[in-house]
């Protein structure tokens, strides 16, 4: 049952839906978008530093994401004694895994200097946005967990 839950958390996430939607746009409108992409002048200095965006977002997720399952010293015990804690832990594990998995294609495109080509730029964009959505999910989860623990302490 837990394996199915992990699969559900992975495949039915905002990040995964965004990636599917972006891939569909690429398949349906790729030629049209590529034509307009080639008309745009790209700043080469911006391409050198583009990797900082997904790396910093993933770094924040890996650093501050732990606050979802360990909010603070006082209330972590309450959270860990919750019967459905394993579900929160599943979301946490998948989120951390997504942060790393979605960063890897960005790094690959950047290292092969693919950002100057439409396919590489689109691929980079898709996964950079997915990393951002993942980080936003962690941010909202931290808020939700803290709010629930405040209500539990009252």
C-alpha positions in Angstrom: 0.0 0.0 0.0 2.8 2.4 0.8 4.5 1.8 -2.6 1.2 2.7 -4.3 1.0 5.8 -2.2 4.5 6.8 -3.1 3.7 6.3 -6.8 0.6 8.4 -6.5 2.5 11.2 -4.8 5.0 11.2 -7.6 2.7 11.0 -10.6 -0.1 13.1 -9.3 1.9 16.2 -8.4 1.8 19.7 -9.7 5.4 19.3 -10.9 4.6 16.2 -12.9 1.5 17.7 -14.4 3.5 20.8 -15.4 6.1 18.6 -17.1 3.4 16.6 -19.1 1.7 19.9 -20.1 5.0 21.4 -21.2 5.9 18.3 -23.2 2.5 18.5 -24.9 3.0 22.1 -25.8 6.5 21.3 -27.2 5.0 18.4 -29.3 2.1 20.4 -30.6 3.6 23.9 -31.0 7.4 23.2 -31.0 8.0 24.3 -34.6 6.1 27.5 -34.1 7.8 28.3 -30.9 11.3 27.5 -32.3 10.7 29.9 -35.2 10.1 32.7 -32.7 12.9 31.6 -30.4 15.4 31.9 -33.2 14.4 35.5 -33.8 15.2 36.5 -30.2 18.7 37.7 -29.2 20.0 35.8 -26.2 22.5 37.5 -23.8 25.5 35.1 -23.5 26.3 36.3 -20.0 22.8 35.4 -18.8 23.3 31.9 -20.2 26.5 31.5 -18.2 24.6 32.3 -15.0 21.3 30.6 -15.8 22.3 27.5 -13.9 22.2 29.4 -10.6 18.4 29.6 -10.7 17.6 25.9 -10.5 20.7 25.1 -8.3 19.7 27.8 -5.7 16.1 26.7 -5.7 17.1 23.0 -5.2 19.6 24.1 -2.6 16.9 26.0 -0.7 14.6 22.9 -0.9 17.3 20.6 0.4 18.3 23.0 3.2 15.0 24.3 4.4 12.7 21.4 3.4 13.7 19.5 6.5 11.5 22.0 8.4 8.4 20.1 7.0 9.1 17.0 9.1 11.2 18.7 11.9 9.5 22.0 12.4 11.2 22.7 15.8 12.3 20.9 18.9 9.1 21.3 20.9 6.5 20.2 18.2 8.5 17.6 16.2 7.6 14.9 18.7 3.8 15.6 18.3 4.2 15.4 14.5 6.2 12.2 14.6 3.6 10.5 16.9 0.8 11.4 14.5 -0.6 8.1 13.0 -0.5 9.4 9.4 3.1 10.8 9.7 4.2 8.2 7.1 2.1 10.0 4.5 3.8 13.3 5.3 7.2 11.5 5.1 6.2 10.1 1.7 5.5 13.5 0.4 8.8 14.8 1.9 10.8 11.9 0.4 9.3 12.3 -3.1 9.8 16.1 -2.9 13.5 15.8 -2.0 13.9 13.2 -4.8 12.1 15.5 -7.3 14.3 18.4 -6.3 17.4 16.3 -7.3 15.8 14.6 -10.3 14.5 17.8 -11.8 17.9 19.6 -11.3 19.8 17.0 -13.3 18.3 17.8 -16.7 19.0 21.5 -16.1 22.6 20.7 -15.3 22.9 18.4 -18.3 21.6 21.1 -20.7 23.7 23.8 -19.2 26.9 21.7 -19.3 26.5 20.7 -23.0 25.8 24.4 -23.8 22.3 23.6 -25.0 20.6 26.8 -23.8 21.4 28.5 -27.1 19.2 26.0 -29.0 15.5 25.9 -28.7 15.2 22.2 -27.6 17.8 22.7 -24.8 16.3 26.0 -23.7 12.8 24.5 -23.6 14.0 21.4 -21.7 15.9 23.6 -19.2 12.9 25.9 -18.8 10.5 22.9 -18.1 12.7 21.4 -15.4 13.7 24.8 -13.8 10.0 25.6 -13.4 9.3 22.1 -12.0 12.1 22.7 -9.4 10.4 26.0 -8.6 7.0 24.4 -8.2 8.5 21.7 -6.0 10.1 24.4 -3.8 6.8 26.2 -3.5 5.2 23.0 -2.4 7.7 22.7 0.4 7.1 26.3 1.4 3.4 25.8 1.6 3.8 22.4 3.4 6.0 24.1 6.1 3.2 26.7 6.6 0.5 24.0 6.7 2.5 21.9 9.2 3.2 24.8 11.5 -0.5 25.9 11.4 -1.6 22.3 12.2 0.8 22.1 15.1 -0.4 25.4 16.5 -3.9 24.1 16.5 -2.8 20.8 18.0 -1.1 22.7 20.9 -4.2 24.7 21.8 
